[in-house]
């Protein structure tokens, strides 16, 4: 049967990311890929490191272009070889299914390698404050600082996507690099799926998930920027009837920190969870203690689960998310006493629809369409 000449060819979307380990950017990529696939797009994710913490969807393809690579992906001397390997994998996929209509690049090693390649309609997605991340690298030593700074300078002349208005403003005011364009697109959330996952029951052995044990929740990597030290000190000011559940891969590090601040009897460390939403659904309050964020997916996910939130008023994201009555539950950076007091005040608070206004702007279908709409505004 002859092909219908009027039938539209499905959009071919390529995404490049450092890994699919348990972080926010990785979750964004997978949700965006799933949503674009539902719209009929052919999606392929190129993952530099063979690290996967999330379940993968059969509706899109995942390729590890550097599979078998010996040594770290990080480093300048390996750049020509690794960039070529990545390009070879991209070209092989294009030979099978046609050129990529849209290329989305996430995280620093991907920025570094992809910046060498002639990618069509390429957009570099900035998930965080680059200035804050650069300061963090500086604390780790001059080599790490100049390495990341050099990657950032590669963004001059590139099309950038910011995940919040705060990140967008920072990129537009940058003196380190001059992007060709900057557009704000919020992270995507499958609201119905999250609400369904939130209703799932625990395993039964996790007694602290049950209604008998009341707890507040923190979800995030055991990274300095997340400020678990502030969180654990804040716990001393929180009603002692409440435990603190921390969902994070690095249980050993957080256990040591909890002992250091003498709150180990109140902190529960189940490890990383592929379904944090059942925890959010049972939590009294979700708390964020970070020094900086890009948007903070955890706060939005908690609102989807109808759970109250308390956060530091950090750059960037929480102020954009916490609207109307929730503004009261923003607190000063690095102030454990105020954070603890805000948690206590949030415990009896009743969420309103106005408090959850951000949910009108982050649905997966809206966000994936915003990305596809980029194809109408650029050709380079």
C-alpha positions in Angstrom: 0.0 0.0 0.0 1.5 3.4 -0.9 2.5 5.8 1.8 0.3 8.7 2.6 2.3 11.8 1.3 0.3 14.1 3.7 1.2 12.0 6.8 3.6 13.8 9.1 6.9 12.2 9.9 7.3 11.8 13.7 9.7 14.2 15.3 13.1 12.6 16.1 14.4 13.8 19.4 17.8 13.1 20.9 18.9 13.7 24.5 22.4 13.5 26.0 23.0 13.2 29.7 25.9 12.2 32.0 24.1 9.3 33.6 20.6 8.2 34.8 21.6 8.0 38.5 19.2 9.1 41.2 19.1 12.9 40.6 16.5 15.5 39.5 18.0 16.2 36.1 18.0 12.5 35.3 14.3 12.2 36.4 13.5 15.2 34.2 15.1 13.6 31.1 13.1 10.3 31.6 9.8 12.1 32.1 10.4 14.3 29.1 11.3 11.3 27.0 8.1 9.5 28.1 5.9 12.5 27.4 7.4 13.1 24.0 7.0 9.5 23.1 3.3 9.7 24.0 3.0 12.6 21.5 4.3 10.3 18.8 8.0 11.4 18.8 10.8 8.9 18.3 13.1 9.6 21.3 16.6 8.4 22.0 18.7 9.1 25.1 22.5 8.9 24.9 23.8 8.2 28.4 27.6 8.7 28.9 28.0 6.6 32.1 26.4 3.2 32.6 24.6 4.3 35.8 20.8 3.8 36.0 18.8 4.2 39.2 15.3 4.6 37.6 13.2 2.1 35.7 13.4 2.7 31.9 10.4 3.0 29.6 10.2 0.8 26.6 8.6 3.6 24.6 12.0 5.3 24.1 15.5 4.1 23.3 18.5 4.4 25.7 22.0 4.1 24.2 25.3 4.0 26.1 27.7 5.4 23.5 30.8 5.1 25.7 30.2 1.5 26.7 33.5 -0.3 27.3 35.3 3.0 27.8 38.1 2.5 30.3 38.7 5.4 32.7 36.7 8.4 33.8 34.5 10.4 31.4 35.8 13.5 33.1 39.0 15.0 31.7 40.4 17.1 28.8 42.7 14.6 27.2 39.9 12.1 26.5 37.7 14.7 24.8 38.5 14.1 21.1 38.1 10.3 21.5 34.9 10.4 23.6 33.3 13.1 21.5 33.9 11.0 18.4 32.4 7.9 20.1 29.3 10.0 21.0 29.1 11.4 17.5 29.4 7.9 16.0 26.5 6.7 18.1 24.4 9.7 17.1 25.1 9.2 13.4 24.4 5.5 13.6 21.0 6.3 15.0 20.3 8.9 12.4 21.2 6.5 9.6 18.5 4.2 10.9 15.7 6.8 11.6 16.7 10.1 10.0 18.4 13.2 11.4 17.4 14.4 14.9 15.0 17.3 14.7 15.8 18.4 18.2 18.8 17.8 20.5 18.7 18.4 24.2 21.9 18.3 26.3 21.9 17.9 30.1 24.7 18.3 32.7 28.3 19.2 32.4 30.2 16.3 30.8 27.5 16.2 28.2 27.9 19.9 27.6 31.6 19.4 27.2 31.4 16.6 24.7 28.3 17.8 22.8 29.8 21.3 22.3 32.2 19.8 19.8 29.5 18.3 17.6 27.4 19.7 14.7 24.1 19.0 16.3 20.9 20.3 14.7 18.6 22.5 16.8 20.7 21.9 20.0 19.6 23.3 23.3 21.6 23.0 26.5 19.4 22.6 29.6 20.6 24.3 32.7 19.2 22.6 35.8 20.9 24.7 38.4 22.6 28.0 39.3 25.9 27.8 37.4 27.4 30.4 39.7 26.6 28.4 42.9 27.9 25.2 41.3 31.1 27.0 40.2 31.6 28.3 43.8 31.2 24.7 45.1 33.9 23.5 42.7 36.2 26.3 43.8 35.9 25.0 47.4 37.1 21.6 46.1 40.3 23.1 44.5 41.5 25.2 41.6 41.7 22.3 39.2 38.0 21.4 39.6 37.1 25.1 39.4 38.9 25.8 36.2 37.7 22.6 34.7 34.0 23.5 35.2 34.6 27.2 34.2 36.1 26.1 30.9 33.0 23.9 30.2 30.7 26.9 31.0 32.6 29.1 28.5 31.6 26.6 25.8 28.0 27.8 26.3 28.8 31.0 24.5 26.7 31.2 21.3 24.5 28.2 22.4 20.8 28.1 22.9 20.0 27.5 26.6 17.0 26.3 28.5 16.6 27.4 32.1 14.4 25.4 34.4 13.2 28.4 36.4 12.9 32.2 36.0 15.7 32.6 38.5 18.1 30.4 36.5 17.0 32.3 33.3 17.9 35.7 34.8 21.3 34.4 36.0 22.1 33.1 32.5 21.0 36.3 30.8 23.2 38.4 33.1 26.3 36.1 32.7 29.6 37.7 32.1 31.4 34.4 31.8 29.7 33.4 28.6 27.2 34.9 26.2 24.4 32.5 25.1 22.6 32.9 21.8 19.3 32.6 23.5 17.8 31.7 26.9 14.3 30.4 27.4 12.6 29.3 30.6 10.8 25.9 30.5 9.8 24.3 33.8 10.5 20.7 34.5 7.8 18.2 33.5 5.6 16.2 35.9 3.2 13.4 35.2 0.6 14.5 37.8 -1.7 11.5 37.5 1.1 9.0 37.6 2.6 10.6 40.7 -0.8 10.6 42.5 -1.3 6.9 41.6 2.2 6.0 42.8 1.6 8.0 46.0 -1.3 5.6 46.9 0.8 2.5 46.7 1.3 0.7 50.0 4.7 0.1 51.6 6.3 -3.2 52.0 4.9 -3.7 55.5 8.3 -4.0 57.2 8.7 -0.2 57.0 6.8 0.6 60.2 7.7 4.3 59.9 5.6 4.5 56.8 2.4 3.6 58.7 0.0 6.1 60.1 1.1 5.4 63.7 4.5 7.0 63.1 4.4 10.7 62.2 7.3 12.0 60.2 8.6 14.9 58.2 10.5 14.1 54.9 13.6 15.2 53.1 14.5 13.9 49.6 17.9 14.6 48.2 21.5 13.6 47.6 23.9 13.8 50.5 25.6 16.8 48.9 26.9 19.9 50.7 24.4 22.2 48.8 21.4 20.3 50.3 22.6 21.3 53.8 21.8 18.2 55.9 23.8 19.9 58.6 21.2 22.7 58.8 18.4 20.2 58.5 19.6 18.0 61.4 20.2 21.0 63.6 16.7 22.3 62.7 15.3 18.9 63.9 16.2 19.8 67.5 13.6 22.6 67.3 10.9 20.4 65.8 8.1 18.8 67.9 9.9 15.7 69.3 6.9 13.5 68.4 8.0 13.6 64.7 10.7 11.6 63.1 12.7 12.8 60.1 12.9 10.4 57.1 15.7 11.2 54.6 15.6 9.5 51.2 19.1 9.4 49.9 21.6 6.9 48.4 24.4 7.8 50.8 23.1 6.3 54.0 26.5 6.0 55.6 27.4 9.6 55.2 24.1 10.8 56.6 24.2 8.4 59.5 27.5 9.8 60.5 26.2 13.3 60.2 23.1 12.5 62.3 25.4 11.1 65.0 27.6 14.2 64.9 24.5 16.4 65.6 23.1 13.9 68.1 19.8 13.3 66.3 20.4 9.8 65.2 17.5 8.5 67.3 15.1 10.7 65.3 16.5 10.2 61.8 15.4 7.3 59.6 17.5 6.5 56.6 15.8 4.0 54.2 18.1 4.8 51.3 17.2 5.8 47.8 13.6 5.1 46.8 12.3 4.7 43.2 8.9 5.7 44.5 9.4 8.6 46.9 5.7 9.6 46.4 4.4 7.0 48.8 6.6 8.6 51.4 5.5 12.1 50.5 1.9 11.0 50.7 2.4 9.8 54.3 4.7 12.7 55.4 3.3 15.6 57.5 5.6 18.0 55.8 8.4 17.9 53.2 11.3 20.1 54.0 14.0 21.6 51.8 17.2 23.0 53.5 19.3 23.7 50.4 21.6 26.7 49.8 20.5 26.7 46.1 18.3 24.8 43.7 17.4 25.0 40.0 13.7 24.6 40.5 13.3 21.9 43.3 11.2 19.0 41.9 10.7 17.6 45.4 8.6 20.6 46.5 6.4 20.4 43.4 6.0 16.6 43.8 5.0 17.0 47.4 2.3 19.5 46.4 1.1 17.0 43.8 0.8 14.5 46.7 -1.1 17.1 48.7 1.7 17.4 51.3 2.7 20.7 53.0 6.2 22.1 52.3 8.8 24.2 54.1 11.9 25.5 52.4 14.9 27.8 52.7 14.4 30.9 50.5 17.3 29.9 48.3 18.3 30.6 44.7 16.4 29.4 42.7 13.0 27.9 42.6 11.3 27.7 46.0 10.0 31.3 45.8 8.5 30.5 42.3 6.8 27.4 43.7 5.6 28.6 47.1 2.9 31.0 46.4 0.1 32.6 48.3 -0.2 31.1 51.8 3.0 29.0 51.3 5.1 32.1 51.2 5.0 32.1 55.0 7.0 28.9 55.1 10.0 30.2 53.3 12.9 30.9 55.7 16.4 32.3 55.9 19.3 30.3 54.6 21.5 28.6 57.1 19.1 29.3 60.0 18.2 26.0 61.7 16.1 27.5 64.4 13.9 29.3 62.0 13.6 26.3 59.8 12.6 24.2 62.7 10.0 26.7 63.8 8.5 26.9 60.3 8.1 23.2 60.3 6.2 23.3 63.6 4.0 26.1 62.1 3.4 24.0 59.0 2.2 20.9 60.8 -1.4 22.1 61.5 -1.6 24.2 58.2 -4.2 23.2 55.6 -3.2 23.4 51.9 -5.5 25.4 49.6 -5.8 25.2 45.8 -4.3 28.6 45.6 -1.2 27.3 47.4 -0.8 24.7 44.6 -1.1 27.2 41.7 2.3 26.1 40.3 0.7 22.8 39.3 -1.1 24.5 36.5 2.2 25.2 34.8 4.2 21.9 35.1 2.1 19.2 33.5 4.3 16.9 31.3 2.1 17.4 28.2 2.5 21.2 28.4 6.2 21.0 29.0 7.0 18.5 26.3 5.0 20.6 23.9 7.0 23.7 24.9 10.2 21.8 24.0 8.7 20.8 20.6 7.6 24.3 20.0 11.3 25.3 20.0 11.5 23.8 16.5 9.5 26.7 15.2 11.9 29.3 16.5 15.4 28.3 15.6 17.4 26.6 12.8 20.9 26.4 14.3 
